[in-house]
Each structure stands twice: as structure tokens, then as C-alpha cells.
Amino acid sequence: MKRLKIETRPIAGQKPGTSGLRKKTHVFMGQHYLENYVQSIFDGIGGLGGKTLVVGGDGRYFNDRAIQVILRMAAASGAKACIVGQNGILSTPAASNLIRKRSTSGGLILSASHNPGGPEADFGLKYNTPNGGPAPEHVTDRIYAATQTIAAYHIIETGDVDLGRLGTSTLDRMTIEVVDPVADYAALMESLFDFDAIRALFASGFRMRFDAMHAVTGPYATEILEGRLGAAPGTVVHGTPSPDFGGGHPDPNPIWAKELIDVMMGKDAPDFGAASDGDGDRNMIVGRGLYVTPSDSLALLAAQAHLAPAYAGGLKGVARSMPTSGAVDRVAAKLGIACYETPTGRKFFGNLLDAGRATLCGEESAGTGSDHVREKDGLWAVLLWLNILAVTKQSVADLMADHWQTYGRNYYSRHDYEDVEADKANALMSALRDVLPDLPGREVQGLTITSADEFAYDDPVDGSRSEGQGLRIGFAGGGRAVFRLSGTGTVGATLRVYLESVETDPAKLHQDAQAALAPVIAAAEEIARIKAHTGRAAPDVIT
């Protein structure tokens, strides 16, 4: 065993965000690239001397090799201990829980979330802070600064650590504890929900299908749903994590989880369907014959959360990202609790959760969670739905129909134009930004524009201001069109267009969403000139 100091050069222009650093897998596999970034994380958080880290990931290609490098570098940097999920597996919410439960100095999570995996696909790595949440900007700024000045990294030359065997070992002077990745998380879920009621639901003949999409939630869902709650064997499909996610795209939406949608819309469909993503922080909810949008799911969970033991005392508040529909706002108003509209990014929710201002939070991109951890949590959302179904004894369709009758319906859809050339995407946004001041009062496609602005957020907890968070156009009656460029991909830019209209007429609560949104869709195209700027006649993905 030998300690090495390897001379290297700075990583030019690699600034991590809330989701850490995501690149093509072959980039991370390049000479010194992973090592440079890991050393920059260690340097950016003030070194590892005497610290304990949680380490794990979603099982995607190169995770196993990267974890071995991380452990050798942590030992060389003087870490006290690393707690690692067996075989390197830890879902993102499970890692957050472990960081919090074991009071560690944070953790390294290896994931590119819902992005595809494999040698030609994507890889990611992020640092989560001691509260279990993604690193805030002042931390990522320090990590970025370290990437610009790094001259060497430290590593121990030794064989691989056996991550398949539970227990404790040492690497140089560092302790390595390999833990069951599911046990602590499953215990947390059992403390939040009425497992007896859910067991009785399954015992009554209730049928469910959970699509783990060959990703990390397979072992978690199998243990909890089939092992602890008594769901029928085979309830969890595609439950074994695969380095390339079975060749699929582990994003739980009607496009990439089409197999589940087909089952739930077909004859003899189960009562309830759900899916989760690559690292386990997103969810999709489907009833028999009904897809529930993430925005509607958040609103329903906020309205019914009191039926689960952990939330029986009521909610402190709720939060949603700005592009998410205003459906949860209506619930918050009726409950008399605060509703916060934040920029996209989990760190904004984390501030509100840490300060005790919010209990539930969610994003339109299928990420929902609560104050039990500091990450979104896909399986948690599924279990809360099951708890509500068990108590109310209603179907998903009946629950949503009653909800819309009470609060009205926010018809909502997201249109994604993927891998748009960056210059074209930026030109569209720039042109739209220039005309915003002139839009209010105009009528477009029969809709009157009442507001147009670029969203900025003043954090009520730390006082920080975040600008340039998306372009918003509001229409009379509560409709909206929102335009953002997404940074979750690794090639080009994804233009996301969020479309919303509000309906309170009981006779119009069960329309096809795209038909109900047709005037807003047409107005968004006319105002932003999407086809003219991008050459795209239609979005790549509609959710």
C-alpha cells in the first residue's frame, strides 16, 4: 500500500451545479478527470481530515470503478471513515437519510439522475452537505475554484475494497463500513406511514405495478412493497439495477415508461401504477386509465397528507418550483398555510425545510418530497399515495375527480425540445426576453396577456437573490406559459415550455389535457417563435 501525490492540471470550465457535475461517461473515465474533480471536492469543503462521508450511487456504468477511486483518495486525504452502500448502491434519498442519521460530514453520490447510463451515455457525481441536501452555491463555488487551481491529487495505491460483503474493514487508517443500502431507508418509511393499513389494502386484493426501470429503486421497492407490505410477488418489475438501465432511459414519464402506461391503460389494469428514476428521487403515478401529472400529484398529496401518521398534525407549509402548476397553491390557500414559489433546484427547498417553513415540496419534473430527508424521494411519494388509498378506499380516478371538484383543475403539460443547438436556444430566449415588456395587454390566440416577466427569487431564509430563473407569461383566467433552458443534459440545450390553464367549470374538468391547453400552446408558439428559432415543428417529449 503506497500513498501517491499525482501532479495534474486544472479542469477548465467545469462548474458543478445543484446536481453536481454531469458529463459523458468517457469524459469522467479520461486520464485524471475523475481524480481531479474528487480532489477539488475535498479541497472545496476544507479537506477530509477526520471526516466521515457516505458514498454510493445508482449503479450506472463506471460507478463501481469510480467508488474504488474515491475510497483510495479519501483514505489518502485523511478521512476518518466512509460508509458505503453494499455493491456501491445507494438511492439518492437513502444516501440523504444515511448522512442525516449518522451525522456525517456529507456524502458523495454517484448519479446522473434520470439520464441514460452506459459507456456512451452519462455519468455524474455530486457532494451533499451534512444536512443531507445538495451543496448550496457557496459550496459549489469553492469546489469550482479548486478545479481552477488544482496541481495534484492524493491517492493510495492498493487493491480493490470488497464492497459486496457487509461489515467493517480498513484502508490505511480509514475505516470503511459497508452497509445494507435498503435497511435504514425502509425503517424510515415504516416510521412515516401506516404500514398496517397498506398491508390490509394489499390483502384485500388491491393490485399494483411498480416499474423500477432497471434502476436503483428496484431493491428498495421489492423489500418494502413485496417484503414488508405484502404486495404480490412480481409487483415490482425491472427491479434489478443495470449499468445501462436495461438499455432504456430511466425517466419516469409517459414516454420513457410507456410499458407501464400501456399496462395501466389496458384491459385488466392493476389498481395502481408507479415508477421511479435512475437514482430514486423522482416518481410517476398512474391510476387505472389515468395518468396523474406531477403537479396534480403534489396538490393531492398536500390535501391528503394528514391521513399518514407522520403528517397527521398538519403541514407547516408547501413549496413548489416556479414552473410547477399552481394546483398546490389552491390547496395551501384552503388549508391556510404558506406556499412558496421557488426556482428549480432542490437547494431552495432545503432552506425552507431546514427552517421549518415547509413540510412538502415538489417539482413538475416528477420530484416530490418532504422534510424526512433533504432530497426528492420517489418511493416516499408512492408510499404516501398508498397510505391515502388505503385510508380513503377510493380509486386514483375517484380521488382526482373529487380533488378537481373541490379545487378546480390546473390543466398542465411540459413540451421538451431536446438537444437544441445552444446558440439557437439562447437566441430564442434572448428575443423573447426583449419583447416581454410589450406583451401585457396584448391578445394572442384569443387569450389576453396579463403579465410577462423573468422570474427572480428572494430566499426568505438566507436573504439571497436568484435571478434569471425562467421567462413567464400569464394569461387572463390563470393560464401561463413558462420558458426555461434546462441544464440536466450533457449535449446541447433542452428548451422546456411549461403550459397551464385553469378550469373551475364542473362540466369541463375531464377534458383531454392537450386539447384543453390548445390555445395556450398556440399562443406560446406565436409569442416565442419556437419553430423559426429552432427548426423544430414539434417537441421531442410531451408530458
N, C-alpha and C positions, 0 to 999 in steps of 0.2 A: 504494500500500500504506500503510495507516494503522493505527496502534496505538490501540485504544479501551479505555477503562475504563467499563464499563456499571454504573450503580448498580442494585441489586436488593434483594430482601428474603430473609430466611432461609426454608429449606424446613422447614415444620413437620412433626415426627413421622416423618421419613424415615430410619430406621436400617438401614444395609446389613448383610447377614449374610455367611456364608461364600460364598454365591453372588452377592454384590454386591447391587445394588438392582434388583428386578423390578417393573414396573408395566405397565399397559396402554400400548400404543404411543402413543395420543393424549395420555397424561399426559406422556411424555417429549418429545412434539412441542409441548407447550404453551409459552407465552411464558416464556423464560428458564430453564425447568425443567432441560433437559439441561445448559445452561451453568452453572447454579448447582451442580449435582451434580459436574460435571467440575472446576470451580474448588475445590469442597470436597475432592475427592480430592487435587488438587495441594497445597492448603493442609495437609491432614491428613498428608501424607507429608513435610512440611517444605519444600515448594516444589520447583520443577523446575530451578532454576538449575544449568546444567552437566550435567544428567542426560540419559540416553538411555532411551527407552521403546519397547517393542514394542506395536504397535497392530493389531488385526484382529478379525474376528468370524465368525459363522456364516452371514452373507449374508442374514439375515432383513430384513424390511421396515424401512426407516429407517436401517439400518446405514450405507449409503453416505453419506447426508447427515450422520449423527452423526460419522462419521470425519472428514469435512471440518471440522466444528466443532472437534473435538478437536485436529486438527493446527494450526488457526489459534490456538487457545487455548494449546497447548503452546509455539508459537513466541513468543507474546506473554508467556509466563511464563518465558522464558529457557532453554528446553530446548536441549541440545546437538544432539540428533538424535532422530528417530523412525524405527523400522524397521517397515514396513507390508507386509502380505501383498498381493500383486497383486490388484487389484479389491476390496481390503478383506477378502479371505478369509484366515482362519487358523482351523484347528480349535483347540479349547482345549488338547489335548495338544501340538499342534505349536507353539502360542504358548509353552507352558511350556518346551518344548525350546529354542526360539529365545532366550527370556530367559536360560536357563542357558548355552547355547552362546556367546552373545555377551556374557555378563556385564553385562547391562543393569541399570538401576535398578528394573526391574519391567516391568509391561505393563498395558495396558487391553484387556480382552476384552469384546467386544460380543456378548452372548448371553443368552437366557433358557432355555438348555439344551434340554430336551425339550418345552417349552411351545410351543403353536401360534404361528405368525407371521402378520403382516398388519396392516392399519390398525386393525382391531377386535380384534386379538389382543395378544400380549405382546412386551415389549422388556426388555432387561436390560443392565447394564454393571457390570463388577467390576474391581478392581485386584488384580493378582497381584504378589507381592513378588519381590525378586531371587533367591530360591531357586526361582522358577517356580511356587510354590503360591499358593493363595488367601490373602488377607490375614488374619492372626490377629486375635483380638478386640481386642487393644490398639491395632491399627492402625485397624480399623473404628470403634472408639470415638472416635479422633481425627477421623476423617472425619465421623462423625455430629456431633461437637461443632462442627466447622467449618460444617456445614449450619445450625446454630442461630444462628450469629453472622455469616454472610456478608453483606456490604454491597455488594460489587461483584465483577465478574469482568472478566478481561482477555482481549482477543481482537484479532486483526489483521483488518482489512477488506481482503479480496483475493479474487481468483477461485479456482476450484477447482484443487486439485492433480490432475495426471493420474496416477491410480493404476492405469491399465491398462498402462503402459509400465514394464518393468523398468529399474532404474538409479537414479541419484542426482540429486537436484535440491536447491534451497534455497528456504526460505520465510523471508524476513527473514534472520536469522543462524542459523537452524536447518537442519540437513541432513535431508532426507527420503530414505530408501533404500527403494525398492520391490523386494521380493524374491519369488522363486518360493515360494509357500506350502507346496509339497509337497517340494521337493528335500532340505532338511535333515532333515525328518522321515523321508523314505524312506531316506536314508543311515543314520539311527539304527536303523531297523528292520532293515536289512541287516546291521548290526553285531551285532544281538542274536540273530538266528535263522539257521538253516541253510537259506539260500535254494536251495542246490543240491538238497537233499533235497526241498524243497517243489516245485521245478521238476520233479523226477523224478516226484513224485506226480501232478502235473497231466499230465505227458507220458504217464503210464500209462493215461490215460482217466478219471481222477478228475474228477467234475463238481461244481461249486459254484454257488450263487446268493447274491449279496450285495446286499441291499436298502439302498441309501443313503438312502431315504425323502425324496428331493428335498432333502437336507441337505448339510452341509459335507463329509462323508467321501467323497462321490462322486469328486472329483478324486484324492483320496489312494488310494482303493481301486482306481480304474481304472489309475493309474500303477503301483501296487505289484502288484496281483493279475494284471491283464492285461498290463501293460507289462513288468514285471520278472520275474514268476514264471510267465508263460506260460499263465495261465488262458484259457479260450476267450473270444473276443470276445462280449460280451453277458452275461458272468458278473455284471457289476455292472449292476443295474437302478435306475432312478430316480436316476441318477448326476449330474444337473446341479442344483446348488444353486438353489433358488427362494425368492423373498422370502416366500412364504406356504407353503413346503414342499409345493407342489402341492395346496394346499387340505387337506392332511392334518395329522395330529398326530404329530410326529416322535419318538415314544416307542417304543423297540424292545421291545414286549411282544406277547403273542399277540392282544391286542385291536386295537391300532393297526397292527401289522404282520401283519394277517390274511392279506393276499395271499401273503406268504412262507410262513406256516403252511399255507395251503391247498395250495401247491405241494409243500411238504415232506411233507405227509400224503397226497398224491395218488399216482396211478399214475405210474410212471416218474419218481419224485422224484430230484433230484440226490443225491449222497452227503453233501453238507454245505451247510447254510444258515446265514446270519448277517445281522445288521442292526446299524445304529448310529443314533444320535440326532441331534438338531439341531446340536449343537456338537462331536460326535465323541468324547465321553468315556464313552458307555455302549455296551453290546453285548447282542445276543441270539444265542444259539447253538441251532441246531436240527439234529438228525440226521435221516436218512430215517425218518419215522414216530415221531420222538421229540423233544419239546421239553425242553431242559436248563434247569433253573431256575438263576438266577444264583448261588444258594448252592451248588448241586452243581457248577456250572462252576468256581467259586473253589476248591472242595475238589479237584476233578480236576486243575486246573492246579497246585495246590500239590504234589500227589502225583507229577505227571509233569514238572514244570518242568525237572528235571535233564536232560531229553532235548534241550533247547535250549542252544546254546553259552553264552549269557550266564549261565545258571543251572546249568551243569554242576558247579560246585563246591558246590552245595547252597544252601539258603536260610538266612538269618540268623534269620528268624522270619517269622510271618504275623500279619496283623491283620484283623479284621472289625468292622463296625458291630454294635452290640448287637442290632438286630432281625434281622440275618442269621442263618441257621440255624447250628447247631453242627457242621455236617458237616466244616468245615475244622479244627475243634478236634481231631477224631479223627485226622485226617491229621497234624497237628502233634505230637500225643502219640506216634504211631508213629515219626515222624521224630526225635523227641527235641528239638524246637525250641520256642521260645516262641510262644504265641498270645495276642494282645492283643484284648480286647473293648472297643471304644471307642464313644463317642456317634456318632450320624450326623453326618457332616461331614468333608470331605476334610482340613481343617487338622489333625485329630487324627492321621491317618495321616502327614501331612507331618512332624510332630515325630519320630515313630518312624523314618521313612525317613531323615531328616537325621541322626539319632543312630546310624544303623547297626543298629537293633534289629529291623527288619523288612525283608523283600525284596518280598513280595507282600502285597497288601491288597485288600479288596473289600467291596461293599455289596450287599444283597439287591435294590436298585433297579437292578441291571444295570451297576453301576460297578465295574470291576476294573482294577488297575494294578500297577506295580512301581516300583522305585527308579530307573528310567531317566528319569522325569520326576516332577513333583510334582502331577500331576492324574491322574484316572482316564483310561483310554485304550482306547476301543472297538476300534479296528483292531489295536492291540497284542494284545489278548486273542484276536482272531480268528486272528492270525498264530501265536500260541503254540499254539492248538488245531491249526492246520495243521501246525506242526512236529511235534507229538505224533502226529498221524495219519500223517504221512509216515514217522516212525521206527518206530512200532508196527505199521503196516499193518493196523490194526483199524478197524472202523466206529465211529461215535459210540455206537451202541447197545451194541456189544460192550465198548467202553471203560467205559461207565457200568455195565453189568452186572458186569464184573469189579471195578469200584470198590466197588459196593454189597456184593458178596460179601466183599470184604476188610474194609470199614469199617462195614458196615451202611448203612441208608438213612434219611436225615432227610427224611420227607415234609414238604413245606413249601408254604405259599401265603400271598399277601397279598390282603386284601379292602379295597378303597378305597371310601369313601363320600365323593364329591366335592361341593364347594361346599355343605357343610352350614352353615347359619346359625351364625355364630361363637358366639352366646350358647348355642345348643343344644349345640354341640360342647364348649364349655367346661363346661357343666353336667354333661354325661356324664362328663368326665374328673374333675371335682371330686367327683361322687358316688362314682365308682369309687375315687378316692384315699382317700375317707373309710372305705371298707369293707375296704381292703387288710389292715389289721392283724388282722381277724377271719377271714380266708379260710383260712390254713394249717390243715390237718387236716380241712377240710370235703370231702365227696364231692359232686361235681356231674356229672351225666350219666355216672355210672359211673367218673369219674376222681377220684382223690384229690389234692387241692391240697397240695403240699409247701412252696411258698414264694410270697410275694407282696410286692413292693416297688417303689419308684420308683428307677430306675437313676441312679446318680451315678458319676462317673469321676474318679479322681485320676491326672493325667498323670504317668507315670514319668519324663518328660524335663524338663518345666519346673515340675512341682510344682503346677500349677493344678488346681482342682477344678471340675467341671461338674456341676451338679445339675439335677433336673427333666428327665431325658432319656428318659422313657418309663416306663409302668407295666407291670410284668412279673408274670405268674402262671405258676408252674411246677407241673407235674403229675408224679406218680409215673411212672417209666419214661423220663423225659427230655422229655416234651411241654411245650409252652409256648404261652401267648397273650400277645402284647405289644400295647399300645395307645399310639399317638402321634398328635399333630396335626402335619400337615406344613405347612411354610411355603413350599413351592415354587410354589404357585399365586398368582394375583393377585386372586381373588374368593373370599370366604367362607373356610372351612377344610376341609381334607381329613382325615377320620378314617381312619387306616391301622390295620388289625388284622392282625397277623402270627401265623400259626398253624403249629404244628410238632408232629410226633410222631416218635418214633424206633423203627425196626423192625430187628431183627437176625435174625429167623427167615428162613432162606433161602427158605422156601416163600411168604413174604409180601412179597418185595422188588419185585414188579411189579404192584402194585395201582394203580387209579386214585387219584390224589392226593386229590381232594376226598372220595372215599369213605373213604380211609384216615384222613382228618382229620375225618370227620363228628362224632365225639364231642367233639373239641376245638372245632370250630365251634359246636356246640350249647352247650357249656359257656361259651364266650366271650359268646354272646348272653344266656344266663341270668344271668351274673355282671354284665355291663356294661349290660344292658337297652338295647341299641342301638336297636331299633325304637321303644321307648317314648320315648326321648330325642330321636331324630332324625326319626321318622316314616318311616324307610326300612325296607322289608321285606327288601331285598337290597342288596348292594354294587353300585356302578356298574361297577367293574372288578375282575375276579378274575385274579390272575397266580400 
